[in-house]
Amino acid sequence: MAESARPSRHVSAEIADQPSAWARAARLAITEAVRDALPEPGQRVAVIGCGTSFFMGQSFAALRERSGHGETDAFAASEFQTHRSYDVVVALSRSGTTTEVLRLLGILRNGTGPRTVAITADREAPVVGLADHHVILDFADEKSIVQTRFATTSLALWRAWLGEELTDVVSQGRSALTAPLPPRTLDSAQFTFLGSGVSVGIANEAALKLREASQSWTESYPAMEFRHGPISVVGPASTVWVFGPPPPGLLEELEATGAHVENSSLDPMADLIRAQRLAVALAEARGLNPDEPRHLTRSVLLS
């Protein structure tokens, strides 16, 4: 199976724009408005979101803790522990209309709860009015139901705000847009994505992209946890994709399974672009429209 040269309606263009959007987010991150909105060092922080935004929140939390800025947790918005004490709750939502996010911000908006910050793509969205502060990434908004550009751009903003220099990451992202996809990935029947620390959320997001866009059988795990049972599912028809440096001995164990292994030297955020492209290629090879996955809408609105 060859990678399709035919672009999809929207998602391929949004994937291709990511490095440029990251560079723009890095410039935004150092502005006074963003620095006033986002948490201060030492504050106890929770990041909430749904779906892709929850997975990016996992990476947000790992990055902030790794940087020494303070204790940071990530929750699916529906699973937030309201009895816990936080100084700041950061809500990540592309549409700004997701029901669970709005409900939680409404509960927290009582004058005595934590300060709240919304990161969204739409400045007119309800989430903006429910949060104490907001950061608008309207240049990273998307027409596709499948989320790519907003997710990684919010992550780029967070990284730059924490003091990371993203010039090399942007360059790696551009390389990831043109590197050929390995044929074994295009022919695999099962996919497992692995990460460690910051890249656990990225692995979860990569698996979600393949499930959404191409209806593929995908799983994701922390790399060390993979050995505790899940490794039994992979075989010669599998691709195991490891984001970032693998734990010692893992690649040797994977070689014994016969699975195809992907482990790039790219920054995991840049390597996610290759997984996004794989999701689109698999979808189009199967006659699916990756812009419009079955049973999904751009925002989940519950009654």
C-alpha positions, 0 to 999 in steps of 0.5 A: 500500500503506498501513501496517498498523494491526494490531499484530504479536504482540510486535515492535510492542510492543517497538519502541514501548517503546524510548524508555522503555527508553533513558531507563532505560538512561541512568539505569543507565549512570551507576551505579557498577556499570556504570562499574566494568564498562565500559572505562576511558578510554585502554584498547584495546577490542574489541566482539564480537557476532553479527548485530544485536549486531555492527552495534551493536558497530560503532556502539559502536566509532565512538562511543567513538573519537569521544568520545576514550576510546580505540582501539576495534574491532568484530568479528563474534565468529567473526572476532575476531583473537585475535593482537591485544592488547586491554585489554578485550573487550566481548561484546554478546549479547541471549540470552547463548547465542550459540555464537560469543560463548561460544566466544570468551569461553572461549578468552579466559578463560585468566587472561592475556587481556583483561578481558571484559565481557558485556552481555546481557538474561538474568542467568542466561545462560551468557555471564554466567559466562564474562565477568569483568564483566556488565551486565544489560539485562533490562528490554530483553529481547524475545519476538520473534525480530527484535531491536529494543529490546535493540539500541537500548537497549544503544546508549543505555546506551553513549552515556550511559556515554560522557557523552551527554545522551539526553533529546532523543534519547528525545523524538525516538524518541517522535516516530518512533513516530507519524510516518506512513511515506512511501507511497513506502517502502511501495511500494518494491521495493529498499532501500539504507541509508546511514550515516557513522561511528556510523550505519554500524552503524545502516544495517547494522542497518536493512537486516537488519531489513527482510531478516529481517522482510519478506524485502525486497531490502536493502543497506547501505553507508557513505555515501561508499562507495555511490558506488563501484558500489552506486549503480548498483542503485537506480532509481525502484522504490528507497528510499535511506535516509540516516541522519544528514547526507549527504555533500555532493552525495549527495542531488543524485546520488540525485535523478538516479536517480529513487529515493525518498530518506529523510533525516530530521533525527532522531538516527540511533538514533531514525530507526532506529525508523522503519525498524523500523516499515517492516520490520513494515509490509512484513512484514504487508502480505505476510502474514508474521509479523515475530516469526518470520522463516523459518529463524531462531531467537532465538539461533544455537546451533551444534553 
